[in-house]
Amino acid sequence: MLFDTDPRERTHEVADQLVAGHSAEEMNRIADEIQLELEHPTQNVREILDNPQTEDQCRAFLAAIVQFLRDKAGRVT
């Protein structure tokens, strides 16, 4: 997935794997941590696993994951 040309195409698949078995509170906590990194970068995302995408593509992917997690957490009771 992270090595796809454009990982945003698999956002829902990746996010579904992330949230499997997690409560809405846990999903929001995961989203909060990712959002924190997006707002206050501590490193280049693409260097974490030597991703072939641009930094902007990697961050767009993470932003899409955050949105999916937030949407999903809102539907969980």
Order of alpha helices (4+ residues) and beta strands (2+ residues): alpha-alpha-alpha
